[in-house]
Amino acid sequence: MAQTVDAPLWCVTRGAATDPAQRAVWGLGRVVALEHPDRWGGLIDLADGDRDLPLLPAVLSGTEDQVAIRGGVAHARRLTRTTADRQGWRPSGTVLVTGGTGALGTHVAKWLAAQGASRIVLVSRRGPDAVTLDVPGVEVVAGDITDRATVTRLVAEYTPNAVIHAAGILDDGTVDALTPERVAAVMAAKVDGARHLDAATRHLPLDAFILFSSFAGSVGSAGQANYAAANAALDAIAEQRRAEGLPAVSIAWGSWAGDGMAGDLGDRHRRGGVRPMHPATAVTALGRVTGNANRRCSTSSGTAPPPSSATPAPAPSAPTRRSATSGSTR
Ligand SMILES: NC(=O)c1ccc[n+]([C@@H]2O[C@H](COP(=O)([O-])OP(=O)(O)OC[C@H]3O[C@@H](n4cnc5c(N)ncnc54)[C@H](OP(=O)(O)O)[C@@H]3O)[C@@H](O)[C@H]2O)c1
C-alpha cells in the first residue's frame, strides 16, 4: 500500500564542487525547491564523512537550505560580487565552438573574428545545413559532440587554441514528468560533450576552455530540472579542470536578448528580475570573464555553484556559517 511521506527532502552529496555527477544533484535540487517548496529540505555537501556527519542534525534543523560542511564547519551558500579583468581574453589562432550554429554561437563567432581569431570552427549536428555565416575565418562543420570519436577527430583535425562549448538542447518539464531518458538526453549534449572536449584537448596548450552554463543550473528554473542538472555538472567540470591546473571557465549565463534557447523563457525570467542581456554586452563579458579565468564569474543576475571556494563569514546562528561562493564559476 502506498504511503505518503511528508517529511522534507534533503539531498546529501560528497565533493560536489568538482564532481559533475554530485554537482548535478545540486542543479536538480534547486529546481525541486522551486517546484515543491512545501516538500523541500535542502542540499548538503560533505567532504569528509566522519568529521562532517556530526554537524548534520544542526544543519537539518537550521534555516539554510544549501550548505557545505568542510573541516567540521558548515558553510551556507551566498552570492557575492566578483571583479572582472578589464583586459579580458584576446582570442587568437583557431577556436572550436560547439553549438556554434546556434543563436549564441553566431554572436560568439562574429566576436571571435573581430577580436583576432584567425580560424573559427563552428560545430553542430546539422553543420552547414543550419547556418551560413559570412564571417572571415569561419568554417561550419557537422558533428555530434556526444560522440567521443567525433570530438577526438575534430580536435585532431583543427588543433584548437581555445574551445567554447555552447552546444545544448532543452527538453523542459516539471520534475514529476521527467524520465531518465529525458534527463540523459539533455545531459548528453552538455556534459558528455564537455567531458569529450576535456579529454581530447588535454595535450594541447589551450588558452581558454569555456563552457556555456546557465543561470538555471546555479539558481534554479522551474520546469528545467534536467537542464539545471546538466549545467551544474558543467560548472563542476570547469572546477575539476582548474583543480588540475588546466584552463577552464564555466559561465552561468542569464538570458541573452534575441533568438536562442531562452527565447520562450524570456518573459518568465524578466518577471523574476533577470533582464535579457544584449549580445554585445554578453560577448564583452565573455572576454572579461575568460580573462579572469582564475576567478568564478557570472553574468546577468550572477550565479554561484556550490561551495568549493567557500569563504566563511560569521553567521548569526551556529553552527552554519555564511560562505561566499562567489559570483559563479571560475
Ligand atoms: N540563449 C540564452 O539566453 C542562454 C542562456 C543561458 C545559457 N545558454 C547556453 O548557451 C548555449 C547556446 O544557447 P543558444 O541559445 O545558442 O541555443 P540554440 O540556438 O538552441 O543552439 C544550440 C546549438 O547546439 C547545437 N547542438 C545541440 N546538440 C548538439 C550535439 N549533440 N552536437 C553538436 N551540436 C549540438 C545545435 O545545433 P544542432 O541542433 O544542429 O546540433 C545548436 O547549434 C547552450 O548551451 C545554452 O544552454 C543560453
The ligand as an ORCA input file, in Angstrom:
! r2SCAN-3c Opt
* xyz 0 1
  N      20.121     31.662    -25.159
  C      20.332     32.052    -23.917
  O      19.877     33.111    -23.489
  C      21.125     31.164    -22.994
  C      21.074     31.415    -21.618
  C      21.820     30.601    -20.757
  C      22.635     29.605    -21.277
  N      22.655     29.385    -22.621
  C      23.505     28.303    -23.139
  O      24.210     28.747    -24.276
  C      24.321     27.694    -25.212
  C      23.818     28.145    -26.589
  O      22.459     28.538    -26.453
  P      21.610     29.003    -27.720
  O      20.527     29.853    -27.207
  O      22.522     29.498    -28.768
  O      20.981     27.611    -28.164
  P      20.499     27.158    -29.623
  O      20.235     28.324    -30.502
  O      19.422     26.160    -29.405
  O      21.800     26.406    -30.179
  C      22.212     25.199    -29.652
  C      23.301     24.670    -30.563
  O      23.763     23.418    -30.062
  C      23.847     22.519    -31.179
  N      23.800     21.154    -30.653
  C      22.849     20.589    -29.881
  N      23.162     19.306    -29.612
  C      24.356     19.067    -30.224
  C      25.193     17.937    -30.323
  N      24.883     16.771    -29.739
  N      26.345     18.047    -31.032
  C      26.684     19.206    -31.637
  N      25.924     20.318    -31.569
  C      24.763     20.246    -30.887
  C      22.682     22.925    -32.058
  O      22.787     22.534    -33.414
  P      22.198     21.139    -33.984
  O      20.808     21.026    -33.494
  O      22.344     21.255    -35.460
  O      23.095     20.080    -33.412
  C      22.841     24.438    -31.979
  O      23.872     24.850    -32.877
  C      23.565     26.492    -24.664
  O      24.479     25.618    -24.091
  C      22.673     27.131    -23.605
  O      22.436     26.220    -22.543
  C      21.904     30.127    -23.491
*
